[in-house]
Amino acid sequence: MSVALLWVVSPTTTTTDVSKCFGFIDSSKFFVKDRRLMFNGAAKKGRRQNWNYCSLNADLRSGSYFPVISSVVASPAGEVAVSSEEKVYNVVLKQAGLVEKQLRSRGDLDVKPDIAIPGTLSLLSEAYDRCGEVCAEYAKTFYLGTLLMTPERRRAIWAIYVWCRRTDELVDGPNALHITPTALDRWEARLEDLFEGRPFDMLDAALSDTVTKFPVDIQPFKDMIEGMRMDLRKSRYKNFDELYLYCYYVAGTVGIMSVPVMGVAPESQAKTESVYNAALALGIANQLTNILRDVGEDASRGRIYLPQDELTLAGLSEDDIFAGKVTDKWRNFTKSQIKRARMFFDEAEKGVTELSAASRWPVWASLLLYRQILDEIEANDYNNFTRRAYVSKAKKLLALPVAYTRSLIRPSRTALASNKI
């Protein structure tokens, strides 16, 4: 369940990629020896804050266990009292409300200026730069697009991207076998400290600074951690309602995190809620695409991220998945799943145009590239058991000017409907 590109690369594949493409990153230059800092909330409260050695592989070995309240949209394993769409929609409404409160009269978001104790700005700048380096290395296309954004928005997106990758590493990285629910509880407690202005390390500090400047709510971050918990306890999904909630946790959350940073175009007539719904749709579409691409790899790990009831209706069983044989039944089933993913991509497209002009290109690029993975699955005759669908470098390069052209399209003067997805 690896993290994809923000809105888009919703840095999330299904328990397959990250440990291979990510691994350990040398972050030795983040070791700040004997330097005591004051930062955000800690400074306001007169506390002195240490920034510690940090790496992309989250350090959960130290610190006491603090019990935390589970996610608002979390549901008991195997129970769905209210539809997943309704639960997620409540999160969308809350975040949209936060953004609307901070809209300028011209319709754009205020970005608070850097306010820090003298001597810390250079360290904070270094933390943001490192986040940018990570994004450039592991999300090249998206990173290029972020360079068109304003410096404040660009750095904030990098900080969110890195936090998502670090979180994903907990269950997909080299130490995944040693991660327990208690470790995830500690990571969530650390997240809460981060939002209170008490970052543990320099990468945390970049995100802590970001959430003071943009109306970003903590709930989507907690929900992503809930997705990690789900991966520890669940490897089957009874129906699409259950799968939808999982897709929201591990990918849809990224869109909700990043919209406040991406910004809505001043001339947009769309309701803020509808833009968030589009961002959510893109995250769901990306994750459904990841699932279809990685069926064979996930099956080798004993995982099936496909609706069990729909498999049964198609005349398929778990044994068919593990056998990995492409049959007409499998082709028809996969066609229906691809159709659903494309429906979510279509819904997402409605919202990209409503984003601020400088934010559209990276989102369009990632959206178009992810959609092409579905085309490649079809080109492989629906063999996603032994053949991995991927977009060639040539096709990626061709997609960039198309994405740029689409990014120039101005928002419609007609209000975007705020239908729930």
Disulfide bonds with the S-S distance in Angstrom:
none
